[in-house]
Amino acid sequence: MTNIFQKLYFVATSAILSFAVINTNPVNAASIIYDFEVSIDSGSLAGETYSGFFEFDDSNLLVSQFSLDFEGVNYTEDDLIDPEVFFDGQFLGLITDVIDTDVEFSFLEAVPEINEPAAFIYFIDGQEAAGDIEYTLRPDTPVSTPEPTAVFSLLALGAVGGSGVLKKRK
């Protein structure tokens, strides 16, 4: 009699641990990071280049991190006005504005239909100028997420083992 209770205890413990794995390791959406380089081709900053990056979650396409050092100021996601990332089967670019006391700039997305590349527009001391943006997707970083099939396999094995124990007992 004790033997059957030990085996049932083992099966129950396995099932509880499987459920604990499911609850403690939720599947997360992937973070996508783009580096970008802005090449200014007009205005007082013509010939200058600036670089930065932004990160967004592929499930909601909202920018979670942003960094650009422009004219001695490091701008972050807190400085962005309604940042959006556009997809239409492909990455089209970041769309956002930053309005500071002396500087204002905008990221404009590419428009493939009219062969228009992504652009960077800035205003310094009331003068408008522009530049080009080149985006580079960072290589995928492996994200540790539990495989649902592995968890269900463990549950199925536990059930098969439990039924085998009960059949042997009869």
Backbone as CSV, one residue per row, in Angstrom:
resi,resn,N_x,N_y,N_z,CA_x,CA_y,CA_z,C_x,C_y,C_z
1,MET,0.831,-1.198,0.000,0.000,0.000,0.000,0.865,1.247,0.000
2,THR,1.966,1.240,0.767,2.844,2.397,0.832,3.478,2.657,-0.527
3,ASN,3.757,1.580,-1.258,4.405,1.713,-2.558,3.533,2.505,-3.540
4,ILE,2.241,2.251,-3.552,1.351,2.977,-4.470,1.289,4.450,-4.099
5,PHE,1.284,4.766,-2.796,1.254,6.161,-2.369,2.548,6.882,-2.731
6,GLN,3.674,6.188,-2.662,4.957,6.798,-3.048,4.948,7.131,-4.546
7,LYS,4.427,6.214,-5.333,4.395,6.441,-6.782,3.421,7.564,-7.138
8,LEU,2.260,7.596,-6.496,1.312,8.677,-6.735,1.881,10.024,-6.280
9,TYR,2.617,10.007,-5.162,3.267,11.222,-4.665,4.269,11.736,-5.706
10,PHE,5.015,10.812,-6.321,5.988,11.185,-7.346,5.299,11.819,-8.553
11,VAL,4.217,11.210,-9.001,3.480,11.737,-10.154,2.898,13.109,-9.836
12,ALA,2.301,13.258,-8.647,1.716,14.547,-8.259,2.785,15.626,-8.155
13,THR,3.935,15.279,-7.585,5.035,16.241,-7.466,5.532,16.667,-8.846
14,SER,5.639,15.723,-9.774,6.072,16.050,-11.142,5.101,17.011,-11.807
15,ALA,3.808,16.760,-11.620,2.798,17.637,-12.220,2.867,19.039,-11.627
16,ILE,3.017,19.139,-10.320,3.102,20.454,-9.663,4.329,21.218,-10.140
17,LEU,5.474,20.533,-10.256,6.689,21.198,-10.741,6.530,21.660,-12.185
18,SER,5.828,20.869,-13.002,5.586,21.279,-14.394,4.762,22.552,-14.445
19,PHE,3.711,22.635,-13.612,2.899,23.850,-13.572,3.697,25.032,-13.042
20,ALA,4.610,24.790,-12.106,5.442,25.866,-11.575,6.344,26.422,-12.661
21,VAL,6.865,25.548,-13.515,7.710,26.006,-14.631,6.908,26.894,-15.567
22,ILE,5.674,26.516,-15.838,4.833,27.316,-16.729,4.606,28.699,-16.138
23,ASN,4.335,28.811,-14.851,4.011,30.089,-14.218,5.218,30.975,-13.986
24,THR,6.412,30.406,-13.770,7.568,31.241,-13.458,8.348,31.672,-14.681
25,ASN,8.119,31.058,-15.827,8.858,31.404,-17.038,7.911,31.743,-18.173
26,PRO,7.234,32.903,-18.117,6.305,33.231,-19.188,7.048,33.504,-20.493
27,VAL,6.384,33.232,-21.595,6.960,33.505,-22.907,6.912,35.016,-23.137
28,ASN,8.043,35.587,-23.485,8.130,37.026,-23.723,8.261,37.304,-25.208
29,ALA,7.791,38.463,-25.602,7.960,38.886,-26.985,9.426,39.244,-27.208
30,ALA,9.859,39.141,-28.421,11.257,39.423,-28.738,11.506,40.923,-28.790
31,SER,12.668,41.318,-28.296,13.113,42.698,-28.406,13.915,42.834,-29.687
32,ILE,13.612,43.852,-30.452,14.315,44.111,-31.699,15.058,45.432,-31.543
33,ILE,16.338,45.422,-31.893,17.178,46.614,-31.736,17.743,47.014,-33.091
34,TYR,17.591,48.288,-33.398,18.186,48.868,-34.601,19.198,49.922,-34.189
35,ASP,20.379,49.870,-34.792,21.345,50.963,-34.697,21.084,51.848,-35.897
36,PHE,21.351,53.139,-35.747,21.165,54.034,-36.887,22.290,55.057,-36.931
37,GLU,22.526,55.544,-38.134,23.507,56.605,-38.342,22.852,57.698,-39.168
38,VAL,22.935,58.915,-38.673,22.381,60.079,-39.352,23.535,60.823,-40.019
39,SER,23.434,61.012,-41.320,24.433,61.773,-42.080,23.784,63.077,-42.527
40,ILE,24.231,64.181,-41.951,23.652,65.488,-42.261,24.218,65.973,-43.589
41,ASP,23.312,66.382,-44.509,23.787,66.836,-45.818,23.406,68.273,-46.148
42,SER,22.800,68.990,-45.174,22.501,70.400,-45.435,22.472,71.157,-44.108
43,GLY,22.476,72.468,-44.205,22.416,73.305,-43.007,23.759,73.478,-42.327
44,SER,23.735,74.047,-41.133,24.967,74.368,-40.405,25.735,73.134,-39.958
45,LEU,25.098,71.968,-39.927,25.775,70.738,-39.500,26.147,69.828,-40.673
46,ALA,26.096,70.351,-41.903,26.403,69.547,-43.090,27.754,68.862,-42.929
47,GLY,27.784,67.555,-43.272,29.013,66.773,-43.169,29.163,66.044,-41.840
48,GLU,28.359,66.382,-40.852,28.428,65.724,-39.542,27.659,64.405,-39.580
49,THR,28.068,63.453,-38.752,27.327,62.202,-38.588,27.048,61.973,-37.112
50,TYR,25.909,61.400,-36.841,25.477,61.100,-35.475,24.944,59.677,-35.473
51,SER,25.144,58.993,-34.356,24.652,57.620,-34.297,23.894,57.375,-33.001
52,GLY,23.075,56.334,-33.032,22.290,55.972,-31.867,21.634,54.624,-32.094
53,PHE,20.670,54.309,-31.240,19.938,53.052,-31.374,18.549,53.216,-30.783
54,PHE,17.669,52.293,-31.150,16.383,52.194,-30.479,15.976,50.732,-30.416
55,GLU,15.162,50.432,-29.412,14.702,49.068,-29.179,13.189,49.080,-29.061
56,PHE,12.562,48.044,-29.601,11.120,47.931,-29.465,10.730,46.467,-29.337
57,ASP,9.543,46.252,-28.831,8.975,44.926,-28.619,8.193,44.549,-29.865
58,ASP,8.469,43.378,-30.425,7.810,43.003,-31.680,6.318,42.717,-31.542
59,SER,5.801,42.657,-30.314,4.372,42.392,-30.163,3.536,43.670,-30.212
60,ASN,4.120,44.797,-29.789,3.334,46.034,-29.791,3.981,47.169,-30.576
61,LEU,5.204,46.968,-31.053,5.935,47.937,-31.879,6.126,49.295,-31.209
62,LEU,6.135,49.326,-29.887,6.393,50.566,-29.156,7.867,50.642,-28.775
63,VAL,8.447,51.823,-28.929,9.858,52.023,-28.602,10.023,52.003,-27.090
64,SER,10.903,51.106,-26.612,11.147,51.005,-25.172,12.458,51.659,-24.769
65,GLN,13.422,51.731,-25.683,14.687,52.412,-25.419,15.104,53.182,-26.662
66,PHE,15.749,54.326,-26.420,16.218,55.173,-27.510,17.421,55.950,-27.000
67,SER,18.412,56.112,-27.846,19.576,56.911,-27.478,20.147,57.569,-28.727
68,LEU,20.339,58.876,-28.647,20.980,59.641,-29.716,21.718,60.803,-29.078
69,ASP,23.013,60.881,-29.348,23.808,62.013,-28.884,23.849,63.017,-30.035
70,PHE,23.071,64.084,-29.902,22.959,65.085,-30.965,23.292,66.451,-30.403
71,GLU,24.319,67.050,-30.952,24.764,68.384,-30.549,25.048,68.459,-29.043
72,GLY,25.722,67.439,-28.539,26.170,67.445,-27.150,25.112,67.068,-26.129
73,VAL,23.923,66.692,-26.568,22.849,66.282,-25.654,22.490,64.836,-25.967
74,ASN,22.405,64.007,-24.927,21.992,62.619,-25.122,20.482,62.543,-24.961
75,TYR,19.791,62.292,-26.059,18.339,62.163,-26.060,17.973,60.703,-25.823
76,THR,16.930,60.472,-25.013,16.485,59.122,-24.685,15.013,58.965,-25.055
77,GLU,14.473,57.786,-24.749,13.060,57.515,-25.051,12.128,58.494,-24.353
78,ASP,12.566,59.091,-23.227,11.731,60.063,-22.515,11.561,61.369,-23.299
79,ASP,12.459,61.630,-24.240,12.397,62.860,-25.033,11.547,62.714,-26.297
80,LEU,11.172,61.502,-26.643,10.452,61.253,-27.888,8.973,61.608,-27.765
81,ILE,8.418,62.120,-28.833,6.993,62.425,-28.900,6.333,61.379,-29.799
82,ASP,5.471,60.560,-29.218,4.718,59.517,-29.944,5.582,58.700,-30.903
83,PRO,6.613,58.016,-30.376,7.456,57.222,-31.282,6.698,56.021,-31.834
84,GLU,6.882,55.756,-33.109,6.255,54.617,-33.765,7.273,53.932,-34.660
85,VAL,7.095,52.642,-34.827,7.911,51.860,-35.750,6.945,51.262,-36.761
86,PHE,7.210,51.448,-38.031,6.278,51.017,-39.055,6.760,49.773,-39.771
87,PHE,5.821,48.886,-40.043,6.078,47.679,-40.812,4.993,47.555,-41.876
88,ASP,5.392,47.154,-43.027,4.448,46.788,-44.067,5.103,45.629,-44.812
89,GLY,5.337,44.573,-44.046,6.115,43.476,-44.577,7.603,43.747,-44.495
90,GLN,7.964,44.964,-44.159,9.368,45.337,-44.016,9.482,46.512,-43.048
91,PHE,10.677,46.720,-42.546,10.934,47.833,-41.653,11.031,49.121,-42.472
92,LEU,10.256,50.128,-42.109,10.280,51.392,-42.844,10.974,52.503,-42.076
93,GLY,11.148,52.338,-40.787,11.877,53.342,-40.026,11.133,53.816,-38.801
94,LEU,11.788,54.661,-38.079,11.246,55.264,-36.864,10.590,56.586,-37.228
95,ILE,9.443,56.853,-36.626,8.780,58.143,-36.806,8.615,58.746,-35.431
96,THR,9.217,59.894,-35.221,9.085,60.574,-33.935,9.592,62.000,-34.054
97,ASP,9.289,62.790,-33.054,9.773,64.163,-32.969,10.403,64.368,-31.604
98,VAL,11.356,65.292,-31.544,11.932,65.752,-30.279,11.933,67.271,-30.332
99,ILE,11.371,67.871,-29.312,11.370,69.335,-29.232,12.077,69.714,-27.941
100,ASP,13.247,70.301,-28.097,14.044,70.774,-26.960,13.973,72.301,-26.985
101,THR,14.606,72.945,-26.035,14.541,74.408,-25.990,15.207,75.057,-27.201
102,ASP,16.330,74.521,-27.652,17.064,75.126,-28.768,17.034,74.287,-30.044
103,VAL,16.712,73.006,-29.893,16.812,72.080,-31.015,15.494,71.318,-31.175
104,GLU,15.126,71.085,-32.425,13.978,70.236,-32.731,14.401,69.334,-33.876
105,PHE,14.074,68.059,-33.773,14.377,67.165,-34.891,13.311,66.097,-35.017
106,SER,13.253,65.521,-36.226,12.245,64.510,-36.544,12.874,63.377,-37.326
107,PHE,12.398,62.174,-37.067,12.741,61.004,-37.863,11.536,60.732,-38.760
108,LEU,11.767,60.617,-40.039,10.699,60.334,-41.000,10.956,58.973,-41.629
109,GLU,9.901,58.179,-41.796,10.047,56.832,-42.342,10.279,56.874,-43.842
110,ALA,10.789,55.767,-44.347,10.966,55.615,-45.787,9.600,55.412,-46.441
111,VAL,9.500,55.825,-47.698,8.267,55.616,-48.470,8.659,54.854,-49.740
112,PRO,8.612,53.509,-49.658,9.084,52.702,-50.793,8.310,52.938,-52.088
113,GLU,7.022,53.273,-51.985,6.209,53.453,-53.194,6.751,54.545,-54.110
114,ILE,7.357,55.566,-53.526,7.919,56.655,-54.348,9.440,56.711,-54.235
115,ASN,10.025,55.587,-53.747,11.482,55.468,-53.639,12.106,56.560,-52.768
116,GLU,11.420,56.939,-51.702,11.893,57.975,-50.779,12.551,57.310,-49.562
117,PRO,13.839,57.593,-49.315,14.509,56.972,-48.160,14.081,57.632,-46.845
118,ALA,14.417,56.982,-45.742,14.161,57.571,-44.425,14.969,58.859,-44.308
119,ALA,14.443,59.825,-43.548,15.113,61.129,-43.451,15.139,61.631,-42.016
120,PHE,16.072,62.521,-41.760,16.232,63.188,-40.477,16.147,64.682,-40.754
121,ILE,15.184,65.347,-40.150,14.993,66.790,-40.335,15.288,67.464,-38.990
122,TYR,16.039,68.559,-39.007,16.293,69.255,-37.752,16.156,70.768,-37.922
123,PHE,15.845,71.409,-36.809,15.744,72.870,-36.755,16.665,73.347,-35.637
124,ILE,17.609,74.200,-35.989,18.485,74.828,-34.988,18.446,76.322,-35.250
125,ASP,18.120,77.063,-34.219,18.016,78.531,-34.320,17.105,78.949,-35.476
126,GLY,16.010,78.220,-35.659,15.020,78.585,-36.668,15.370,78.169,-38.078
127,GLN,16.537,77.541,-38.284,16.924,77.118,-39.631,16.675,75.617,-39.792
128,GLU,16.006,75.261,-40.875,15.712,73.856,-41.145,16.816,73.254,-42.000
129,ALA,17.163,72.002,-41.708,18.140,71.267,-42.504,17.787,69.786,-42.418
130,ALA,18.501,68.972,-43.200,18.133,67.562,-43.268,19.340,66.661,-43.425
131,GLY,19.055,65.376,-43.289,20.072,64.364,-43.475,19.426,63.024,-43.761
132,ASP,20.253,62.058,-44.074,19.778,60.702,-44.355,20.005,59.826,-43.122
133,ILE,19.186,58.789,-42.994,19.326,57.829,-41.903,19.580,56.455,-42.497
134,GLU,20.545,55.765,-41.932,20.787,54.384,-42.313,20.557,53.514,-41.085
135,TYR,19.632,52.560,-41.190,19.304,51.660,-40.089,20.019,50.332,-40.276
136,THR,20.506,49.767,-39.177,21.130,48.451,-39.205,20.523,47.609,-38.089
137,LEU,19.923,46.495,-38.465,19.342,45.584,-37.494,20.464,44.853,-36.769
138,ARG,20.433,44.900,-35.430,21.430,44.150,-34.664,21.144,42.665,-34.816
139,PRO,22.217,41.863,-34.813,21.996,40.403,-34.907,21.095,39.930,-33.772
140,ASP,20.306,38.896,-34.075,19.379,38.359,-33.074,20.123,37.933,-31.817
141,THR,19.575,38.313,-30.690,20.092,37.868,-29.410,19.186,36.748,-28.939
142,PRO,19.772,35.581,-28.607,18.906,34.484,-28.175,18.127,34.871,-26.925
143,VAL,16.836,34.590,-26.953,15.970,34.882,-25.818,15.550,33.555,-25.213
144,SER,15.730,33.416,-23.916,15.377,32.182,-23.235,13.890,32.163,-22.929
145,THR,13.160,31.345,-23.662,11.729,31.187,-23.411,11.416,29.699,-23.344
146,PRO,10.541,29.309,-22.456,10.210,27.889,-22.366,9.436,27.436,-23.600
147,GLU,9.704,26.237,-24.014,8.983,25.664,-25.142,7.704,25.027,-24.613
148,PRO,6.543,25.470,-25.054,5.294,24.867,-24.580,5.229,23.373,-24.854
149,THR,5.794,22.924,-25.968,5.737,21.501,-26.272,6.533,20.690,-25.262
150,ALA,7.648,21.245,-24.751,8.446,20.534,-23.756,7.665,20.391,-22.454
151,VAL,6.974,21.427,-22.040,6.198,21.383,-20.805,5.055,20.379,-20.947
152,PHE,4.353,20.420,-22.082,3.253,19.473,-22.290,3.772,18.040,-22.394
153,SER,4.970,17.868,-22.946,5.569,16.531,-23.009,5.821,15.996,-21.612
154,LEU,6.331,16.851,-20.723,6.552,16.426,-19.338,5.238,16.022,-18.677
155,LEU,4.192,16.807,-18.908,2.887,16.466,-18.339,2.376,15.139,-18.895
156,ALA,2.539,14.919,-20.184,2.082,13.677,-20.803,2.857,12.487,-20.257
157,LEU,4.176,12.638,-20.105,4.981,11.551,-19.541,4.548,11.235,-18.116
158,GLY,4.261,12.268,-17.342,3.791,12.057,-15.970,2.476,11.310,-15.955
159,ALA,1.568,11.653,-16.857,0.271,10.978,-16.921,0.440,9.524,-17.345
160,VAL,1.304,9.274,-18.338,1.545,7.899,-18.782,2.154,7.082,-17.650
161,GLY,3.117,7.672,-16.942,3.745,6.978,-15.811,2.740,6.678,-14.717
162,GLY,1.861,7.650,-14.425,0.831,7.449,-13.402,-0.145,6.349,-13.780
163,SER,-0.548,6.322,-15.063,-1.492,5.283,-15.491,-0.815,3.918,-15.478
164,GLY,0.475,3.874,-15.789,1.213,2.606,-15.737,1.286,2.073,-14.318
165,VAL,1.479,2.955,-13.370,1.550,2.546,-11.969,0.208,1.982,-11.526
166,LEU,-0.881,2.650,-11.914,-2.206,2.181,-11.531,-2.544,0.844,-12.206
167,LYS,-2.148,0.639,-13.456,-2.424,-0.621,-14.137,-1.677,-1.779,-13.478
168,LYS,-0.420,-1.528,-13.099,0.378,-2.571,-12.444,-0.249,-2.957,-11.112
169,ARG,-0.784,-2.013,-10.421,-1.366,-2.243,-9.087,-2.596,-3.132,-9.180
170,LYS,-3.389,-2.988,-10.259,-4.610,-3.797,-10.415,-4.192,-5.174,-10.763
